[in-house]
Amino acid sequence: MSRFLIQQQDPFIHKKEILELWAENLPDTPPGRLEWMMDGNPAGPAKWFFAFDSKTNQLAGMISVMPKLLILHGQIIRAGIMGDLVVDKRYRVFGPALSLVKSVIKSMADFGFDFIYTIPNSDSRKLMEHAGFEVLGELVHMLKPLDLNYYFRKYGPGLLSHLPSSCLQLVMKAISRETYVSPGKVYEADSINEEFDAFCQDIERYKQRITAHRNSVYLKWRFLDNPAGGFRVLVHKGKSNNDLSSYLVYAVEDRRIHLYDIFCKDEISVLSLINMLAHIGFRDNCIGIYIRLLEQNPLLPLLRRCRFIDTRDKASVFMYSNKTIDLSGWDFFSGDRNI
């Protein structure tokens, strides 16, 4: 008899144990995340598996899979974002981690998932490989410095460190691509409404690659209703027709602007948004704009022209599928994770 019994169950039965495991292993997890994962996602509620000690019936570990809809060459497909893989410290040696992952794999067809993906930490990487996951690509961490004196003091003291920050910022602005675009109409949206539906549908109609399926319901749930809080939406509208042409989602924490999602009709509108975001950063005394995105993301070259630099802080995105799926060109951002 196996030492662990793996079962898919209603997570609210084990809410107390889930919160305790989060507090011990994922202490930044916000209150209300469980309710958020189970209610409001247009792709459906998260699926949960639990491992129990077959002798004592005590909860030994857990894992979740959050459904996600994507558009691949104009067709909707279903993915599962695997996360919350936590094993009680009493069971970490020869524990149920691999059995939990394999249980998710075995249930793919039942859930209607075309593939599963996850971003494991260094301790779980070998586990994913052993379970049959493959590396989809590297998640790169890019930075656009705003307070250049801060970075010179921290990383590169020398001849430039004595220069006023305003002089350094003028130099950076002069060589950044977004400086030389006509701004159009850029403002911060206080809500996500039906206007986003027409915009997202219009872009999905002609995109010939893979992208998240977005609409007002999804965006409101993913960001505005997220208990992590602090998400803000910046939009761009054209000068002539006043139609939405791009948006980005960001949050400010500890003097850092973190970019979570960008969706656009054209590169020019993205440049206008980045230009405005830099103005916001200067106004609020932020040190830089940070963004994580898959190395194959089509917007990565544009970000480099806007003087985003690679911080060399990478993480592998792993995927598993029983089908042959071409995921190249996925515009993957932090908003495509399960946090």
PESUL-V897041 format. One record per residue. RES is the residue in one letter. PHI is phi in whole degrees, -180 to 180 (none if undefined). OMEGA is omega in radians with two decimals (999 if undefined). NEAR is the number of other C-alpha atoms within 12 Angstrom. Layout:
((RES & PHI & OMEGA & NEAR) (RES & PHI & OMEGA & NEAR))
//
This chain:
((M & none & 3.13 & 7) (S & -66 & -3.12 & 14) (R & -70 & -3.06 & 19) (F & -122 & 3.06 & 29) (L & -106 & -3.11 & 27) (I & -103 & -3.13 & 32) (Q & -138 & 2.98 & 30) (Q & -89 & -3.06 & 26) (Q & -143 & 3.01 & 19) (D & -65 & -3.07 & 20) (P & -66 & -3.10 & 27) (F & -68 & 3.04 & 20) (I & -62 & -3.06 & 16) (H & -115 & -3.06 & 24) (K & -57 & -3.13 & 22) (K & -59 & -3.13 & 14) (E & -67 & 3.11 & 23) (I & -62 & -3.13 & 37) (L & -63 & 3.12 & 27) (E & -68 & 3.12 & 22) (L & -67 & 3.07 & 27) (W & -62 & -3.09 & 28) (A & -60 & -3.10 & 18) (E & -82 & -3.01 & 16) (N & -110 & -3.14 & 19) (L & -131 & -2.96 & 20) (P & -64 & 3.13 & 14) (D & -85 & -3.14 & 15) (T & -63 & -3.06 & 24) (P & -77 & 3.02 & 20) (P & -59 & 3.11 & 21) (G & 90 & -3.11 & 20) (R & -65 & -3.14 & 30) (L & -61 & 3.11 & 34) (E & -62 & 3.14 & 23) (W & -63 & -3.13 & 29) (M & -67 & -3.03 & 36) (M & -100 & -3.04 & 25) (D & -144 & 3.04 & 23) (G & 111 & 3.13 & 26) (N & -70 & -3.13 & 29) (P & -63 & 3.09 & 26) (A & -83 & 3.12 & 33) (G & 117 & -3.13 & 24) (P & -71 & 3.10 & 25) (A & -67 & 3.06 & 36) (K & -102 & -3.08 & 37) (W & -125 & 3.02 & 40) (F & -120 & -3.13 & 41) (F & -127 & 3.09 & 42) (A & -107 & -3.13 & 39) (F & -120 & 3.02 & 30) (D & -65 & -3.05 & 24) (S & -65 & 3.13 & 18) (K & -88 & -3.05 & 14) (T & -105 & -3.08 & 12) (N & 66 & 3.09 & 16) (Q & -79 & 3.11 & 22) (L & -69 & -3.08 & 34) (A & -106 & -3.11 & 38) (G & -178 & -3.10 & 40) (M & -156 & 3.06 & 47) (I & -156 & 3.12 & 40) (S & -125 & 3.04 & 39) (V & -135 & -3.11 & 42) (M & -97 & 3.13 & 41) (P & -66 & 3.13 & 39) (K & -147 & 3.09 & 38) (L & -96 & 3.09 & 30) (L & -131 & 3.06 & 34) (I & -109 & 3.10 & 30) (L & -121 & -3.11 & 28) (H & 51 & 3.05 & 24) (G & 86 & -3.11 & 20) (Q & -113 & 3.10 & 19) (I & -79 & 3.03 & 23) (I & -126 & -3.10 & 26) (R & -112 & 3.07 & 33) (A & -121 & 3.04 & 39) (G & -124 & 3.11 & 39) (I & -96 & -3.08 & 42) (M & -87 & -3.13 & 42) (G & -158 & 3.11 & 35) (D & 56 & 3.08 & 40) (L & -76 & -3.09 & 39) (V & -134 & 3.08 & 40) (V & -121 & 3.09 & 38) (D & -56 & -3.05 & 30) (K & -58 & 3.13 & 18) (R & -72 & -3.03 & 16) (Y & -123 & -3.03 & 21) (R & -74 & 3.05 & 17) (V & -88 & -3.07 & 12) (F & 56 & -3.09 & 17) (G & -88 & -3.00 & 29) (P & -92 & -3.02 & 36) (A & -56 & -3.11 & 39) (L & -64 & 3.13 & 32) (S & -64 & 3.09 & 32) (L & -64 & 3.14 & 37) (V & -63 & -3.13 & 44) (K & -66 & 3.08 & 27) (S & -66 & 3.07 & 31) (V & -63 & -3.13 & 43) (I & -60 & -3.11 & 34) (K & -65 & -3.08 & 24) (S & -97 & -3.09 & 25) (M & -55 & -3.10 & 29) (A & -64 & 3.13 & 19) (D & -63 & -3.14 & 14) (F & -85 & -3.11 & 27) (G & 76 & 3.14 & 25) (F & -84 & 3.03 & 34) (D & -80 & 3.04 & 32) (F & -161 & 3.09 & 38) (I & -124 & 3.05 & 45) (Y & -138 & -3.10 & 40) (T & -159 & 3.08 & 41) (I & -123 & -3.05 & 36) (P & -76 & 2.98 & 31) (N & -79 & -3.06 & 19) (S & -62 & -3.13 & 14) (D & -72 & -3.06 & 14) (S & -100 & -3.06 & 26) (R & -59 & -3.14 & 24) (K & -64 & 3.09 & 19) (L & -61 & 3.14 & 27) (M & -65 & 3.11 & 35) (E & -63 & -3.14 & 23) (H & -65 & -3.14 & 17) (A & -79 & 3.10 & 24) (G & 104 & 3.08 & 22) (F & -73 & 3.10 & 31) (E & -121 & 3.13 & 26) (V & -76 & 3.07 & 25) (L & -80 & -3.13 & 28) (G & 173 & -3.13 & 26) (E & -101 & 3.04 & 27) (L & -89 & -3.09 & 34) (V & -97 & -3.11 & 28) (H & -112 & -3.07 & 30) (M & -108 & -3.10 & 34) (L & -136 & 2.95 & 32) (K & -109 & -3.10 & 38) (P & -66 & 3.03 & 36) (L & -113 & 3.06 & 42) (D & -92 & -3.03 & 36) (L & -67 & 3.10 & 34) (N & -60 & 3.13 & 27) (Y & -59 & -3.08 & 26) (Y & -74 & 3.08 & 23) (F & -66 & 3.11 & 22) (R & -66 & -3.06 & 17) (K & -83 & -2.98 & 13) (Y & -117 & -3.01 & 13) (G & -145 & 3.10 & 14) (P & -61 & -3.11 & 15) (G & 172 & -3.03 & 13) (L & -62 & -3.05 & 11) (L & -85 & -3.01 & 19) (S & -69 & -3.11 & 20) (H & -88 & -3.09 & 17) (L & -73 & 3.09 & 20) (P & -60 & 3.14 & 17) (S & -59 & -3.12 & 24) (S & -62 & 3.11 & 16) (C & -66 & 3.13 & 18) (L & -64 & 3.14 & 23) (Q & -66 & 3.10 & 28) (L & -64 & 3.10 & 18) (V & -64 & 3.14 & 19) (M & -62 & 3.14 & 24) (K & -64 & -3.10 & 28) (A & -66 & -3.08 & 16) (I & -104 & -3.14 & 17) (S & -97 & -3.04 & 28) (R & -62 & -3.02 & 25) (E & -69 & -3.11 & 32) (T & -64 & -2.94 & 28) (Y & -109 & 3.10 & 18) (V & -117 & 3.03 & 19) (S & -75 & -2.93 & 21) (P & -69 & -3.00 & 24) (G & 67 & 3.14 & 26) (K & -109 & -3.12 & 26) (V & -123 & 3.12 & 32) (Y & -156 & 3.12 & 27) (E & -91 & -3.11 & 23) (A & -81 & 3.11 & 25) (D & -93 & 3.10 & 13) (S & -157 & 3.03 & 22) (I & -117 & -3.01 & 32) (N & -121 & -3.07 & 20) (E & -63 & 3.10 & 18) (E & -59 & 3.12 & 23) (F & -69 & -3.14 & 32) (D & -64 & -3.13 & 22) (A & -63 & 3.13 & 20) (F & -64 & -3.11 & 30) (C & -66 & 3.14 & 34) (Q & -64 & 3.14 & 26) (D & -64 & -3.14 & 23) (I & -71 & -3.13 & 29) (E & -62 & -3.09 & 28) (R & -65 & -3.06 & 22) (Y & -110 & 3.11 & 18) (K & -70 & -3.11 & 27) (Q & -107 & 3.13 & 20) (R & -137 & -3.11 & 28) (I & -95 & 3.13 & 33) (T & -153 & 3.08 & 41) (A & -64 & 3.06 & 41) (H & -79 & -3.06 & 43) (R & -114 & 2.92 & 40) (N & -156 & -3.04 & 29) (S & -65 & -3.13 & 26) (V & -65 & -3.14 & 25) (Y & -64 & -3.07 & 32) (L & -64 & 3.11 & 36) (K & -64 & 3.12 & 30) (W & -65 & -3.01 & 32) (R & -64 & -3.03 & 40) (F & -115 & -3.01 & 36) (L & -69 & 3.13 & 27) (D & -92 & -3.08 & 26) (N & -68 & -3.12 & 30) (P & -66 & 3.04 & 22) (A & -62 & 3.01 & 24) (G & 70 & 3.02 & 24) (G & 84 & -3.12 & 20) (F & -77 & -3.13 & 32) (R & -129 & -3.04 & 34) (V & -118 & 3.09 & 35) (L & -109 & -3.08 & 37) (V & -121 & 3.09 & 41) (H & -125 & 3.05 & 41) (K & -124 & -3.14 & 32) (G & -69 & -3.11 & 25) (K & -72 & -2.97 & 15) (S & -84 & -3.00 & 10) (N & -109 & 3.13 & 11) (N & 61 & 3.09 & 16) (D & -87 & 3.08 & 25) (L & -63 & -3.12 & 37) (S & -120 & 3.04 & 37) (S & -172 & 3.01 & 40) (Y & -147 & 2.95 & 42) (L & -139 & 3.12 & 39) (V & -116 & -3.11 & 38) (Y & -144 & 3.04 & 37) (A & -144 & 3.14 & 31) (V & -114 & 3.13 & 27) (E & -148 & 3.07 & 22) (D & 53 & 3.12 & 15) (R & 63 & 3.12 & 22) (R & -123 & 3.03 & 28) (I & -94 & 3.13 & 37) (H & -111 & 3.13 & 37) (L & -91 & -3.07 & 40) (Y & -113 & -3.09 & 35) (D & -159 & 3.02 & 39) (I & -137 & 3.08 & 43) (F & -138 & -2.94 & 42) (C & -150 & 3.00 & 37) (K & -88 & -3.08 & 28) (D & -153 & -3.09 & 23) (E & -71 & -3.09 & 27) (I & -60 & -3.14 & 28) (S & -67 & 3.08 & 35) (V & -65 & 3.11 & 42) (L & -60 & 3.11 & 38) (S & -63 & 3.13 & 36) (L & -67 & 3.13 & 43) (I & -65 & 3.09 & 48) (N & -61 & 3.11 & 34) (M & -66 & -3.14 & 30) (L & -63 & 3.07 & 42) (A & -64 & 3.09 & 38) (H & -61 & 3.10 & 26) (I & -62 & 3.13 & 28) (G & -63 & 3.10 & 30) (F & -64 & -3.13 & 26) (R & -62 & -3.06 & 15) (D & -95 & 3.07 & 19) (N & 60 & 3.10 & 23) (C & -83 & -3.11 & 29) (I & -89 & -3.12 & 32) (G & -178 & 3.06 & 38) (I & -109 & -3.09 & 42) (Y & -116 & 3.09 & 39) (I & -151 & 3.02 & 42) (R & -110 & 3.14 & 42) (L & -153 & 3.13 & 40) (L & -67 & -3.06 & 37) (E & -59 & 3.14 & 31) (Q & -90 & -3.14 & 24) (N & -58 & -3.10 & 31) (P & -61 & -3.13 & 27) (L & -86 & -3.10 & 32) (L & -60 & 3.10 & 32) (P & -60 & 3.12 & 20) (L & -66 & 3.12 & 23) (L & -63 & 3.10 & 35) (R & -65 & 3.10 & 24) (R & -69 & 3.06 & 24) (C & -89 & 3.07 & 36) (R & 69 & 2.87 & 32) (F & -79 & -3.11 & 33) (I & -117 & -3.11 & 26) (D & -79 & 3.13 & 24) (T & -83 & -3.12 & 21) (R & 68 & 3.08 & 14) (D & -99 & -3.01 & 17) (K & -111 & 3.05 & 22) (A & -146 & -3.10 & 26) (S & -87 & 2.99 & 30) (V & -96 & -3.14 & 38) (F & -102 & 3.10 & 36) (M & -139 & 3.09 & 35) (Y & -137 & 3.09 & 35) (S & -155 & 3.02 & 30) (N & -91 & -3.13 & 19) (K & -115 & 3.01 & 15) (T & -92 & -3.10 & 10) (I & -126 & 3.11 & 21) (D & -89 & -3.12 & 18) (L & -101 & -3.13 & 35) (S & -67 & 3.14 & 20) (G & 84 & -3.14 & 24) (W & -67 & 3.12 & 33) (D & -83 & -3.02 & 35) (F & -82 & 3.06 & 38) (F & -124 & 3.09 & 37) (S & -59 & 3.11 & 33) (G & -65 & 3.11 & 35) (D & -92 & 3.03 & 38) (R & -88 & -3.09 & 33) (N & -99 & 3.12 & 32) (I & -112 & 999 & 31))
//
